[in-house]
Amino acid sequence: MNLKKSQFVLIFILALIIGGTAVYIGMGVFNKNETQLVPEGSIITEDSDEEGKSDDIHKVGQAYKLIKDNYIENVEDQDLIEGAIEGMLATLDDPHSSYMDIETMDEFNEQIESSFEGIGAEVSMVNDIVTIVSPIKDSPAEEAGLRPNDQVLQVDGESVEGLNLNEAVSKIRGEKGSEVVLEIYRAGVNDPFEVTLVRDEIPVETVYSERVTIDGKDTGVLEVTNFSESTAEEFSEQLTELENEGMDGLIIDVRGNPGGLLNIVEDMLDLFVPEDMPYLQIEDRDGNQTPYYSDLEEEKDYPISVVIDEGSASASEILAVALKEMDYDIVGQPSFGKGTVQQAVPLGDGSTIKLTFYRWLSPNGDSIDEQGVEPTVDVKQKDYYYTAPVQVDEPFTYDQAGEEIANVQEMLIGLDYDPGRTDGYFDEETESAVESFQADHDLDSTGEIDEETAGMIETEIVDKIRSGEDDLQLQTALEELYQ
């Protein structure tokens, strides 16, 4: 796919799939008619006649020549030029505006068009810290228990502090089958912890459907993991199949969905939002707002709910807030809060600048940027969903205390082994719970939490979370759907 100059980055929080040869950045077409908002070609035009511009540009040229002619080390021309561009963008203090060099753009184009390898995590730069937006379904990142808002501090023992997002991502990239060790900080956990991941091929399927019967009602559940080129078609096909089977209601699950192509979420909203209300508005720098409409004559004749969480970003939020303003329930936790629009403008040599040009607004004209979409039904998952991987240097034993032990106690409760407490004190009841777990999993029943026991507990917790057995958010959405 050749990116047109009228295309927009919908999720340059960098919705990154970190891979050996790929960086996925969700790009979105601004509208279906591909309205040209910036002239083709370079951002900086030669015929600019603003007073003082020539003097300012001359100063930049002077600095370039000074460095080239006098700096003690040899400096590549391209390094100086790209450094100047990155420096200008850095002054904007906007994590969504960025320069992508030729190599990164080549990787992006490959990523958009094909399957890819990596850890399967979308990341953003939040307060100058590389932050997980969401792990992708069935990816190494999800299997390792990475979560939205986890902060990446180190990669293979090297700090990423001071690096821009592309530089940090380049350290995480690698080939399928290779290992990478991330040091993670998680809110609510005192100490950073390490996570070892084995890079793999990332699933490209983006829509998953199932039917659930609740109170005699046949309910369709469509989980959308991101908004890629084929998502709208997959979604429409599976929705039609559910409708033909006579479903009574629909749940759309966009938890952990970091966004993607804007034209794709537009196509999906065309299926739900009637022509008498906009599905989206775009606001320019002067505050002018332009609404966009579908051709749908009437809304669906069945109830709909959307499930969101803190990993739902950008296109997911466009979908959720539009349906919320149609008075459908939104269930879960507040979403990520990405409400700006970036345009990708090629610079003529294969490199690109992505710059924030617009805000996208809800049908009613409200911005969710840095706030997120608030659910109409607020539901958190059980506490064990929010536990962290356990770092065991020396076994945890009776009469010890600490946050790591409290973390394991929450996990044991989630696995139906009652330690009697969650305050981090390792008492006899906790010891008994550990012994029971060890016996049930063919481990030595020492009652101590060594590295092997901790690893098995973590594995069981991740498997239980992925099974959806205690998915309170989805359960609540199903229960509320017909109320």
Secondary structure, 3 states (H helix, E strand, C coil): CCCCCCEEEEECCCCCCECCCCECCEEEECCCCCCCCCCCCCCCCCCCCCCCHHHHHHHHHHHHHHHHHHCCCCCCHHHHHHHHHHHHHHCCCCCCCEEECHHHHHHHHHHHHCCEEECCEEEEEECCEEEEEEECCCCHHHHCCCCCCCEEEEECCEECCCCCHHHHHHHHCCCCCCEEEEEEECCCCCCCEEEEEECEEECCCCEEEEEEEECCEEEEEEEECCECCCHHHHHHHHHHHHHHCCCCEEEEECCCCCCECHHHHHHHHCCCCCCCCCCEEEECCCCCEEEECCCCCCCCCCCEEEEECCCCCCHHHHHHHHHHCCCCEEEECCCCCCCEEEEEEECCCCCEEEEEEEEEECCCCCCCCCCCCCCCEECCCCHHHHCCCCCCCCCECCCCECHHHHHHHHHHHHCCCCCCCCCCECCHHHHHHHHHHHHHCCCCCCCCECHHHHHHHHHHHHHHHHHCCCCHHHHHHHHHCCC
